[in-house]
Amino acid sequence: MICQYVSIKTIIPLSLSSQPLNSLKSDEAGPKQGPTFQDGQRRVDYVLTYHIQKPQSFRRKTSHFGDYRILRSLRRSLSMMRGRDTPPPKEDPEVAAHKHRLDYHEDDKRFRQTEFEDNLREMGLELEKDEGNKIPGIGFLKIHAPWNVLCREAEFMKLKMPTKKRINLFIRKATMLFYPLLSCQILYDEWASYSVFYKYQPIGLIRKYFGEKIGLYFAWLGVYTQMLIPAAIVGAIVFLYGCATVDNDIPSMEICDPRNNITMCPLCDRACSYWKLKTACGTARASHLFDNPATVFFSIFMALWAAMFMEHWKRRQMRLNYIWDLTGFEEEEVSLCPYTTACLLLYVCSYFSLDYVLITLFQEKKVKLTCTDRAPAYMTGLFTMLIMVGVTFAVVFGVILYRISIKAALHMSSNPTARTNIRATVKGTAAVINLVIIIIMDEVYGALARWLTLLEVPKTDKSFEERLIIKTFVLKFANAFSPIVYLAFFRGRLNSLLLYLCAHAGCLMELCIQLCITMLGKQLIQNNLFEIGIPKIKKLIRRRKSDMDSQQQEDYNMTLQRHEKDHFLGPFVGLSPEYMEMIIQFGMVTLFVASFPLAPLFALLNNIIEIRLDAKKFVTEVRRPIAARAKDIGIWYNLLRGLSKVAVIVNAFVISFTSDFIPRLVYQYMYSPDGSMHGFVNHTLSYFNVSDFQPGTAPLQPMHLGYEVQICRYKDYRETPWSNTPYDLSKEFWAILACRLAFVVVFQNVVMLMSDFVDWLIPDIPKDISLQIHKEKILMVELFMKEEEGKKLLRDSHANQSPLQPRSRPASHTPSNC
C-alpha cells in the first residue's frame, strides 16, 4: 500500500507536458513519449518523492532536544578540564534512552520504506531510484506500470473497452464552434485559457487526465454555470422592470414630494436629530429597484430554478456515469493508512496527555479507539464550534456598535461634508468591514475545522473528508451569512425604542448593499485574487531567497527533468475549497435572492472566469493529483439540496417581513379609500410626542431644522400619544402580521409543492440512457442463454453417445508432452 511509505513527501504523477493524452498502448507498440527510465525504454508513470536520510553524525535534532546537546557539550568540556586520567562520566540514562528512541524511529522509517518498495515490486511494478538529482535532500522513486499489470488491474476494476462510436455528424458540425479543437495540447490551449470561455469544456479529456472525481467537479461547475444563464436573464429583467417603473411608484413619489412636510424622529439616541422625510427620496427610489411586485415572481422562479438545476445535474451525472462506465461502480471505504493513523493518534494523545495510549501505540503498533476514547475529541469539537459561532455573532454585534458610534460621530461633526451622506457612509463602511472580517475568519475557520477533524481520528478517508466538509461548511456559512441574517430579520426589531432603526425605505436596501459587497468582494478578492496572487507571491519569494539571478535560474530550470520541475509546483489540496466557494455562492444566489435579483448575473460572470482560472491552476500551478474514481459529487449534493429547500423559507420571510410587499397589499385592499397606493406612506408612520423621550435620549440639537419640534413621525404601526393606550401596537399591526404569517405558509407550501412536482416530472435517468441500459441487459441475458444452450447441447451429445462405440484412445499409454 502506498500509505505504508512513511518517508514519502509527495506523490507526483506526470504533468501535462510529459504525459501523452492518447489512449493506453502496449509497451511494444508506438514510440516512447515523456520521461523514461535510464534505459530509455520504460516510461515513467508515477514519481514518489522522499527525504534522503542524512548520516547520524550530521542529523539535525528538533528543538525539543536542544537541552541535551548543551548538556553533552558541558560534560565534554568538564571532562577535558579534569584531564585524561579521569574516566569519562557515564551518559545520562534519559539522554541515552532518547537517542535509542530516535535511532529506532529512523530505522523503523527505513524499514517501512523498504517494505513499501518490496510490496510495489510484488504487485508487478518496476522501480528506479534517483537520488543524485539537482535538488539537495530530496530523492525520487520512479514507477513504471508494465502493460500486463495495467491489463490485470483493468480486469479487476471491470473497465470496458469501447466497441463502436456513434456521432451525429450534422449536430457535430452545427455545434463545432462551441467545441474545442482536438489537439494534444488541448487542456492547456483549449481549456485553461480565458479566450475560449464560450466553448464547452472537454469533460472527457479532463476525466482521462485527472480522473473521474475532478472530472465530475468541472462537469458540475459547467452545469451550474449554464443554469445560471436563464436565472441571470430573469434577474436582469426584474431589475430593469424596477428601473422602468420607479417613476410611477406612488409611495416613492410621496416620499420625494416636497409638499409633504413630514418631520421624522431621530434614528438614534442623542447624537441624531430630527430630519425631513424627503431627504430619504434617493433611498426610496433605489429600494424600489429591488422591492417591487416582480420580486415575488422572481423568488418563485428561483425556487423552481433550484429544483430544475438539481434534476438537470442528476441527469447529467447519470449520463456521465454511463459514458464513463460507472453505473456498477461502488465506492469502497478506504481506511486511513497505518502511518497516518499513528500520526493522528500521536497528535491527539499529546494534546490530551494520554500517556497510556502513547505506550500502546509505540509498543504494540495496534490501537483501536472506542467511543469513550473519542469522547474528548467530540466534546472539544462541539464546544469549539459553538464558541466560534458565538464569536461570529459577537463580530456582528461589534459592527453594530461601529454603526451606532460612527453615525453619532458624523451627526456631531462640525464639518458639513461629513454630515452630507451619513447613511451612505455608515452603510458602505460597515459592509466593507464585514467583508474584511469574513475573509479573515474564513481562513481561521478552515484551519480550525481541519484541526478539529484531526482530533477525532476518523477511520476512513471518506469519513475524514465528510467530517471536515461539515465542520467547514457550518463555520463558513455562519461567518458569511450572519451579518445578512441580522439585517434581514433582526435590525430594528430587537427593541421598542427608537435606537438604530432602519430608514423609511426599510432595511431591504441595506440588505442589498451588504449582499452586493459581500458577494462581489468574496468572489473578486478571496476566490480570484487569492488563487492568482498567492501562488505568484510564493514563487517570487522563492526567487528572492535563491542566490541565482534570473538568467541563472532560467538555465537551472532548463537542466531539470520533468519530475524535478513538478516538485516545485504547489501541492494539490483537494476539491473541498473549490466546492466550498461555489456552495457559499449558491447560498448567496438562492437564499436572499428576493432582495438582490442581480446575484445570479454576478455569479455567472464570476463562474465564467472561475472555470478557466481553476483549469489553469490544475494544469500549470499545482502538482497533478492522483486520479480517483467517483460516481457522484458526494455530500455536496446533499448540501445543495438542503440549501435549495431552506431558500424557499428564507425568501418567504424576506418578502413578508423585510420588504413592504405585504403592507402595501394590506393597505391597498383593506385601508385605501380608492383602492390605490395614495396615502400609503402616511399610513405606515406613527406619531411620537417629543416630551415622551426617556431621560438621556432626546436629541442634543433639537433646533436642527430651525424650529421647535413637538410631534415627529416614525415608521411603525402603533397607537397615537393621545389615545387611551399610547404607543401600543395598533390593530393594523396585527392585521399585517397575520397576513405576513399567512403569506409565509402559503408561499412555502405552494413553492415546495411545485418544486416536488418538477422533481417528479423530470426523470433522474435520461430516456436514451435507460433504453441503452435496458438493451444491454437484454443482450447479456441472450448471451447467457446461448451459452447455457451450448453447454446443454454438449452435455446431451456426451449422454447420447453409445457405450458400444468407445472413444478412440492413443496406441501408446505414454503421456504426451503437451
VENBEL-V690529 format. One record per residue. N is the residue number from 1. RES is the residue in one small letter. NEAR is the number of other ideal C-beta (glycine too) atoms within 10 Angstrom. Layout:
{{N/RES/NEAR} {N/RES/NEAR}}
//
This chain:
{{1/m/13} {2/i/13} {3/c/16} {4/q/16} {5/y/23} {6/v/21} {7/s/19} {8/i/17} {9/k/15} {10/t/15} {11/i/19} {12/i/24} {13/p/22} {14/l/19} {15/s/19} {16/l/18} {17/s/13} {18/s/18} {19/q/17} {20/p/15} {21/l/14} {22/n/9} {23/s/8} {24/l/11} {25/k/12} {26/s/11} {27/d/15} {28/e/7} {29/a/7} {30/g/10} {31/p/6} {32/k/12} {33/q/13} {34/g/14} {35/p/18} {36/t/15} {37/f/16} {38/q/9} {39/d/7} {40/g/8} {41/q/11} {42/r/18} {43/r/19} {44/v/24} {45/d/19} {46/y/19} {47/v/23} {48/l/24} {49/t/22} {50/y/20} {51/h/12} {52/i/12} {53/q/14} {54/k/11} {55/p/6} {56/q/10} {57/s/5} {58/f/6} {59/r/11} {60/r/5} {61/k/12} {62/t/7} {63/s/6} {64/h/8} {65/f/13} {66/g/10} {67/d/10} {68/y/15} {69/r/11} {70/i/10} {71/l/13} {72/r/13} {73/s/10} {74/l/10} {75/r/15} {76/r/11} {77/s/10} {78/l/12} {79/s/14} {80/m/10} {81/m/8} {82/r/12} {83/g/7} {84/r/8} {85/d/5} {86/t/11} {87/p/8} {88/p/11} {89/p/10} {90/k/7} {91/e/12} {92/d/13} {93/p/8} {94/e/10} {95/v/16} {96/a/11} {97/a/11} {98/h/15} {99/k/15} {100/h/10} {101/r/11} {102/l/15} {103/d/12} {104/y/11} {105/h/12} {106/e/15} {107/d/10} {108/d/13} {109/k/17} {110/r/13} {111/f/11} {112/r/16} {113/q/19} {114/t/11} {115/e/13} {116/f/21} {117/e/18} {118/d/11} {119/n/14} {120/l/20} {121/r/10} {122/e/8} {123/m/12} {124/g/13} {125/l/16} {126/e/15} {127/l/14} {128/e/15} {129/k/12} {130/d/18} {131/e/11} {132/g/7} {133/n/16} {134/k/10} {135/i/13} {136/p/6} {137/g/10} {138/i/17} {139/g/18} {140/f/21} {141/l/22} {142/k/21} {143/i/19} {144/h/18} {145/a/20} {146/p/15} {147/w/13} {148/n/11} {149/v/15} {150/l/16} {151/c/13} {152/r/14} {153/e/13} {154/a/13} {155/e/9} {156/f/8} {157/m/11} {158/k/9} {159/l/13} {160/k/8} {161/m/7} {162/p/8} {163/t/5} {164/k/4} {165/k/5} {166/r/4} {167/i/7} {168/n/9} {169/l/7} {170/f/8} {171/i/9} {172/r/10} {173/k/9} {174/a/10} {175/t/11} {176/m/9} {177/l/8} {178/f/10} {179/y/13} {180/p/17} {181/l/12} {182/l/9} {183/s/11} {184/c/12} {185/q/13} {186/i/18} {187/l/25} {188/y/16} {189/d/14} {190/e/20} {191/w/25} {192/a/22} {193/s/16} {194/y/12} {195/s/9} {196/v/17} {197/f/11} {198/y/8} {199/k/15} {200/y/13} {201/q/22} {202/p/22} {203/i/18} {204/g/13} {205/l/17} {206/i/23} {207/r/21} {208/k/17} {209/y/21} {210/f/22} {211/g/18} {212/e/23} {213/k/20} {214/i/21} {215/g/23} {216/l/27} {217/y/21} {218/f/22} {219/a/22} {220/w/21} {221/l/18} {222/g/16} {223/v/16} {224/y/21} {225/t/19} {226/q/15} {227/m/19} {228/l/26} {229/i/12} {230/p/13} {231/a/25} {232/a/20} {233/i/13} {234/v/19} {235/g/26} {236/a/14} {237/i/13} {238/v/23} {239/f/19} {240/l/13} {241/y/18} {242/g/22} {243/c/12} {244/a/10} {245/t/15} {246/v/17} {247/d/10} {248/n/9} {249/d/20} {250/i/14} {251/p/24} {252/s/24} {253/m/18} {254/e/20} {255/i/23} {256/c/17} {257/d/14} {258/p/8} {259/r/6} {260/n/14} {261/n/9} {262/i/17} {263/t/16} {264/m/21} {265/c/23} {266/p/28} {267/l/22} {268/c/20} {269/d/19} {270/r/16} {271/a/19} {272/c/25} {273/s/20} {274/y/20} {275/w/19} {276/k/14} {277/l/23} {278/k/17} {279/t/14} {280/a/20} {281/c/18} {282/g/16} {283/t/21} {284/a/25} {285/r/19} {286/a/17} {287/s/29} {288/h/21} {289/l/20} {290/f/23} {291/d/27} {292/n/24} {293/p/13} {294/a/20} {295/t/23} {296/v/18} {297/f/13} {298/f/24} {299/s/26} {300/i/18} {301/f/19} {302/m/27} {303/a/26} {304/l/16} {305/w/23} {306/a/25} {307/a/24} {308/m/18} {309/f/21} {310/m/18} {311/e/18} {312/h/15} {313/w/19} {314/k/18} {315/r/17} {316/r/18} {317/q/20} {318/m/21} {319/r/15} {320/l/20} {321/n/20} {322/y/18} {323/i/14} {324/w/20} {325/d/16} {326/l/19} {327/t/14} {328/g/8} {329/f/15} {330/e/6} {331/e/13} {332/e/10} {333/e/9} {334/v/13} {335/s/16} {336/l/18} {337/c/16} {338/p/16} {339/y/18} {340/t/15} {341/t/18} {342/a/16} {343/c/15} {344/l/19} {345/l/19} {346/l/15} {347/y/14} {348/v/21} {349/c/20} {350/s/12} {351/y/14} {352/f/14} {353/s/8} {354/l/16} {355/d/10} {356/y/8} {357/v/18} {358/l/15} {359/i/11} {360/t/16} {361/l/17} {362/f/15} {363/q/8} {364/e/8} {365/k/10} {366/k/8} {367/v/18} {368/k/7} {369/l/17} {370/t/7} {371/c/7} {372/t/7} {373/d/17} {374/r/15} {375/a/11} {376/p/15} {377/a/19} {378/y/13} {379/m/10} {380/t/17} {381/g/19} {382/l/11} {383/f/10} {384/t/17} {385/m/19} {386/l/10} {387/i/10} {388/m/20} {389/v/17} {390/g/11} {391/v/16} {392/t/23} {393/f/13} {394/a/10} {395/v/19} {396/v/19} {397/f/12} {398/g/12} {399/v/18} {400/i/17} {401/l/10} {402/y/15} {403/r/19} {404/i/17} {405/s/13} {406/i/15} {407/k/20} {408/a/17} {409/a/12} {410/l/19} {411/h/21} {412/m/15} {413/s/13} {414/s/6} {415/n/8} {416/p/7} {417/t/7} {418/a/14} {419/r/13} {420/t/10} {421/n/13} {422/i/19} {423/r/18} {424/a/12} {425/t/15} {426/v/18} {427/k/20} {428/g/13} {429/t/14} {430/a/22} {431/a/20} {432/v/13} {433/i/16} {434/n/25} {435/l/21} {436/v/11} {437/i/17} {438/i/23} {439/i/17} {440/i/12} {441/m/20} {442/d/19} {443/e/11} {444/v/13} {445/y/25} {446/g/18} {447/a/10} {448/l/18} {449/a/25} {450/r/15} {451/w/15} {452/l/22} {453/t/23} {454/l/18} {455/l/19} {456/e/21} {457/v/22} {458/p/19} {459/k/14} {460/t/13} {461/d/17} {462/k/16} {463/s/17} {464/f/19} {465/e/17} {466/e/16} {467/r/18} {468/l/20} {469/i/20} {470/i/16} {471/k/23} {472/t/23} {473/f/23} {474/v/15} {475/l/24} {476/k/21} {477/f/20} {478/a/19} {479/n/25} {480/a/23} {481/f/21} {482/s/20} {483/p/25} {484/i/23} {485/v/17} {486/y/20} {487/l/28} {488/a/25} {489/f/15} {490/f/12} {491/r/18} {492/g/17} {493/r/11} {494/l/11} {495/n/9} {496/s/10} {497/l/12} {498/l/20} {499/l/15} {500/y/18} {501/l/20} {502/c/19} {503/a/21} {504/h/24} {505/a/24} {506/g/20} {507/c/24} {508/l/25} {509/m/25} {510/e/24} {511/l/27} {512/c/22} {513/i/19} {514/q/24} {515/l/26} {516/c/17} {517/i/17} {518/t/22} {519/m/24} {520/l/14} {521/g/18} {522/k/21} {523/q/22} {524/l/14} {525/i/14} {526/q/17} {527/n/23} {528/n/16} {529/l/11} {530/f/13} {531/e/18} {532/i/14} {533/g/11} {534/i/11} {535/p/16} {536/k/10} {537/i/10} {538/k/12} {539/k/14} {540/l/10} {541/i/10} {542/r/11} {543/r/12} {544/r/7} {545/k/7} {546/s/12} {547/d/6} {548/m/11} {549/d/10} {550/s/9} {551/q/8} {552/q/11} {553/q/14} {554/e/10} {555/d/11} {556/y/12} {557/n/11} {558/m/8} {559/t/8} {560/l/15} {561/q/16} {562/r/17} {563/h/23} {564/e/20} {565/k/15} {566/d/22} {567/h/19} {568/f/12} {569/l/17} {570/g/13} {571/p/12} {572/f/19} {573/v/10} {574/g/12} {575/l/21} {576/s/17} {577/p/13} {578/e/20} {579/y/21} {580/m/19} {581/e/20} {582/m/22} {583/i/19} {584/i/25} {585/q/23} {586/f/21} {587/g/22} {588/m/24} {589/v/27} {590/t/26} {591/l/26} {592/f/27} {593/v/28} {594/a/29} {595/s/30} {596/f/23} {597/p/29} {598/l/19} {599/a/25} {600/p/26} {601/l/19} {602/f/22} {603/a/24} {604/l/20} {605/l/14} {606/n/23} {607/n/22} {608/i/15} {609/i/15} {610/e/21} {611/i/20} {612/r/18} {613/l/18} {614/d/20} {615/a/22} {616/k/18} {617/k/17} {618/f/24} {619/v/20} {620/t/15} {621/e/16} {622/v/16} {623/r/21} {624/r/22} {625/p/18} {626/i/14} {627/a/15} {628/a/14} {629/r/16} {630/a/19} {631/k/19} {632/d/19} {633/i/19} {634/g/18} {635/i/16} {636/w/21} {637/y/15} {638/n/12} {639/l/20} {640/l/23} {641/r/14} {642/g/11} {643/l/20} {644/s/21} {645/k/16} {646/v/13} {647/a/23} {648/v/25} {649/i/15} {650/v/22} {651/n/27} {652/a/24} {653/f/18} {654/v/23} {655/i/23} {656/s/23} {657/f/18} {658/t/21} {659/s/23} {660/d/21} {661/f/21} {662/i/20} {663/p/23} {664/r/19} {665/l/14} {666/v/20} {667/y/22} {668/q/15} {669/y/10} {670/m/11} {671/y/13} {672/s/16} {673/p/7} {674/d/8} {675/g/8} {676/s/11} {677/m/18} {678/h/17} {679/g/16} {680/f/19} {681/v/23} {682/n/12} {683/h/17} {684/t/21} {685/l/18} {686/s/20} {687/y/17} {688/f/23} {689/n/14} {690/v/18} {691/s/9} {692/d/10} {693/f/18} {694/q/9} {695/p/5} {696/g/7} {697/t/13} {698/a/15} {699/p/21} {700/l/14} {701/q/14} {702/p/15} {703/m/11} {704/h/15} {705/l/13} {706/g/5} {707/y/10} {708/e/9} {709/v/18} {710/q/9} {711/i/13} {712/c/20} {713/r/19} {714/y/17} {715/k/19} {716/d/17} {717/y/18} {718/r/19} {719/e/17} {720/t/15} {721/p/15} {722/w/8} {723/s/12} {724/n/7} {725/t/10} {726/p/14} {727/y/17} {728/d/10} {729/l/15} {730/s/17} {731/k/9} {732/e/18} {733/f/16} {734/w/11} {735/a/15} {736/i/20} {737/l/16} {738/a/12} {739/c/17} {740/r/18} {741/l/14} {742/a/12} {743/f/19} {744/v/18} {745/v/11} {746/v/11} {747/f/21} {748/q/17} {749/n/12} {750/v/14} {751/v/22} {752/m/15} {753/l/10} {754/m/15} {755/s/22} {756/d/11} {757/f/12} {758/v/17} {759/d/15} {760/w/9} {761/l/10} {762/i/15} {763/p/13} {764/d/11} {765/i/16} {766/p/16} {767/k/9} {768/d/10} {769/i/17} {770/s/14} {771/l/11} {772/q/12} {773/i/14} {774/h/10} {775/k/10} {776/e/12} {777/k/10} {778/i/10} {779/l/10} {780/m/10} {781/v/10} {782/e/10} {783/l/10} {784/f/10} {785/m/10} {786/k/10} {787/e/10} {788/e/10} {789/e/10} {790/g/10} {791/k/10} {792/k/10} {793/l/10} {794/l/10} {795/r/10} {796/d/10} {797/s/9} {798/h/8} {799/a/7} {800/n/7} {801/q/11} {802/s/6} {803/p/5} {804/l/5} {805/q/7} {806/p/8} {807/r/5} {808/s/6} {809/r/7} {810/p/8} {811/a/6} {812/s/7} {813/h/6} {814/t/7} {815/p/7} {816/s/6} {817/n/4} {818/c/3}}
//
